[in-house]
Amino acid sequence: MMKTNLGFANDFLEQILELSADAQIERRTMAIDRPAIDRLNGEVAAYGKVLAVLTGLLKREEFNAIIRKIGLAEPTPERVN
């Protein structure tokens, strides 16, 4: 299993959050009838999806690290009855 660099992942997560915030601020300052607002709506939705995936991966990696730390990651022999 490949180990994840959580520092890099957290930095990437922060960058996505900043980009999303910038797009939301730009969207709020535009007139409602401008065509560019559709592009910004798509950007904000895409950033939200990326954030959901990244946070899910980070939570999984943190969970796996806890499992490895307490020693539950060792394979156990299966019992045949």
trRosetta pair geometry for C-beta under 8 A, 3 or more apart (Angstrom, degrees):
i j d omega theta_ij theta_ji phi_ij phi_ji
1 64 7.9 -137 158 175 154 145
4 9 6.2 21 163 -34 115 137
4 57 7.6 164 -118 154 163 105
4 61 4.8 -61 41 -125 140 149
5 8 4.1 49 102 13 114 114
5 9 6.6 158 91 -14 61 86
6 9 5.3 -55 -144 41 39 114
6 10 6.0 41 156 -22 70 104
6 58 6.9 96 -135 -136 93 93
6 61 6.6 -179 -85 115 101 140
6 62 7.7 80 -110 -71 139 84
7 10 5.9 -54 -147 36 28 109
7 11 6.5 29 153 -19 62 105
8 11 5.7 -54 -150 35 31 112
8 12 6.4 31 153 -18 65 106
9 12 5.7 -54 -149 37 32 112
9 13 6.3 37 151 -23 64 106
9 54 6.7 169 -172 -164 96 101
9 57 7.2 -133 -149 103 140 113
9 58 5.7 165 137 -88 138 102
9 61 7.7 132 19 33 170 157
10 13 5.4 -50 -147 34 33 116
10 14 6.5 37 153 -20 64 102
10 58 7.5 94 -73 -118 72 140
11 14 5.7 -53 -152 33 32 112
11 15 6.6 32 150 -19 64 104
12 15 5.7 -53 -151 34 34 112
12 16 6.5 34 152 -18 66 104
12 54 6.9 -149 105 -133 108 143
13 16 5.8 -54 -150 35 31 110
13 17 6.4 34 151 -20 64 105
13 51 7.1 92 -147 -128 83 76
13 54 5.2 175 -94 138 94 142
13 55 7.2 97 -128 -69 130 73
13 58 7.2 -4 -61 -43 146 147
14 17 5.6 -53 -149 35 33 114
14 18 6.4 33 153 -19 65 104
15 18 5.7 -53 -149 35 33 111
15 19 6.4 32 154 -17 66 105
16 19 5.7 -54 -147 38 33 111
16 20 6.2 34 154 -20 65 107
16 47 5.8 162 180 -154 90 91
16 50 5.5 -138 -146 108 144 124
16 51 5.7 179 124 -75 132 84
16 54 6.9 155 28 7 158 157
17 20 5.7 -56 -147 37 29 112
17 21 6.3 30 155 -20 64 106
17 51 7.0 89 -75 -104 73 125
18 21 5.7 -53 -146 36 30 111
18 22 6.3 32 155 -20 64 105
19 22 5.7 -53 -148 35 31 112
19 23 6.4 29 154 -17 65 106
19 43 7.9 -114 150 171 99 112
19 47 6.0 -165 98 -109 99 133
20 23 5.8 -56 -149 37 31 109
20 24 6.3 29 153 -18 65 107
20 43 7.8 -179 -115 139 57 88
20 44 6.2 94 -152 -131 82 64
20 47 3.7 174 -88 139 102 153
20 48 7.0 113 -130 -56 137 62
20 51 7.0 -13 -42 -41 155 133
21 24 5.7 -56 -147 37 31 111
21 25 6.3 32 155 -19 66 105
22 25 5.8 -54 -148 36 30 110
22 26 6.3 29 155 -17 65 107
23 26 5.7 -54 -146 39 31 111
23 27 6.2 35 153 -24 65 107
23 40 5.3 171 -176 -154 92 87
23 43 4.5 -139 -144 111 152 127
23 44 5.2 -165 113 -69 124 79
23 47 6.7 168 34 -10 143 145
24 27 5.5 -52 -145 35 31 114
24 28 6.4 29 156 -19 64 106
24 40 7.9 147 -86 170 29 111
24 44 5.7 93 -75 -109 80 125
25 28 5.9 -57 -150 35 30 109
25 29 6.6 20 156 -14 64 109
26 29 6.1 -65 -151 38 30 105
26 30 6.7 35 154 -31 65 106
26 40 6.0 -147 96 -119 104 139
27 30 6.0 -55 -154 21 32 114
27 37 6.1 97 -145 -139 83 77
27 40 4.0 177 -84 135 100 141
27 41 6.8 115 -129 -63 139 60
27 44 6.6 -32 -25 -39 155 135
30 34 5.0 -98 173 43 116 139
30 36 6.3 -137 -135 82 155 106
30 37 5.2 -169 99 -77 141 97
30 40 7.2 161 8 13 146 154
31 34 5.0 105 68 -26 86 104
31 37 7.9 -111 84 -44 49 128
32 37 6.7 8 -154 -46 35 172
33 37 8.0 124 81 11 7 136
34 37 5.2 111 75 -19 84 98
35 38 6.0 -39 -175 19 55 111
35 39 7.5 52 137 -12 70 99
36 39 5.3 -49 -160 34 53 116
36 40 6.3 50 145 -18 76 103
37 40 5.5 -54 -148 40 37 111
37 41 6.2 45 151 -25 67 101
38 41 5.6 -49 -147 32 32 114
38 42 6.6 33 152 -17 62 104
39 42 5.8 -57 -156 36 31 112
39 43 6.5 34 148 -21 65 104
40 43 5.3 -48 -145 34 38 115
40 44 6.3 37 156 -19 67 102
41 44 5.9 -53 -148 36 30 109
41 45 6.4 29 153 -17 63 108
42 45 5.7 -56 -147 39 31 111
42 46 6.2 30 155 -19 66 107
43 46 5.8 -58 -147 37 29 109
43 47 6.3 29 156 -18 66 105
44 47 5.8 -52 -147 36 30 111
44 48 6.5 35 152 -22 62 105
45 48 5.6 -54 -153 33 31 115
45 49 6.7 31 151 -19 64 103
46 49 5.7 -53 -151 34 35 111
46 50 6.4 33 152 -17 67 104
47 50 5.7 -54 -147 38 34 111
47 51 6.2 36 154 -21 66 106
48 51 5.7 -54 -147 36 30 113
48 52 6.5 33 154 -22 63 104
49 52 5.7 -52 -150 32 32 113
49 53 6.6 30 154 -16 64 104
50 53 5.9 -56 -151 37 33 109
50 54 6.2 28 155 -16 67 110
51 54 5.8 -57 -142 41 30 109
51 55 6.1 24 163 -14 67 108
52 55 6.2 -57 -142 39 25 104
52 56 6.3 27 157 -20 60 111
53 56 5.8 -60 -151 37 28 113
53 57 6.4 25 155 -17 65 107
54 57 5.7 -56 -148 37 31 109
54 58 6.3 30 155 -18 66 106
55 58 5.6 -51 -144 38 34 112
55 59 6.3 37 156 -20 66 104
56 59 5.9 -54 -148 36 29 110
56 60 6.4 29 153 -19 63 107
57 60 5.6 -55 -148 36 32 112
57 61 6.3 31 155 -18 66 106
58 61 5.7 -54 -146 37 31 110
58 62 6.3 31 155 -18 65 106
59 62 5.7 -55 -147 38 31 111
59 63 6.3 33 153 -20 64 106
60 63 5.6 -54 -149 36 31 113
60 64 6.3 30 153 -18 65 106
61 64 5.6 -53 -145 38 32 111
61 65 6.3 36 153 -23 64 104
62 65 5.6 -51 -148 33 32 114
62 66 6.7 33 152 -19 63 102
63 66 5.8 -55 -154 33 32 111
63 67 6.5 32 150 -18 65 106
64 67 5.5 -53 -147 37 35 114
64 68 6.3 35 154 -18 67 104
64 73 7.5 66 -168 -94 75 126
65 68 5.8 -53 -147 37 31 110
65 69 6.2 35 153 -25 64 107
66 69 5.5 -54 -146 33 31 115
66 70 6.5 10 162 -3 65 107
67 70 6.6 -66 -146 45 25 95
67 72 4.8 -84 -164 69 80 106
67 73 5.1 104 129 -60 97 90
68 71 7.6 38 179 -73 31 26
68 72 7.8 -91 -68 53 21 67
68 73 4.5 1 -96 -11 63 145
71 74 6.2 -5 179 -8 73 111
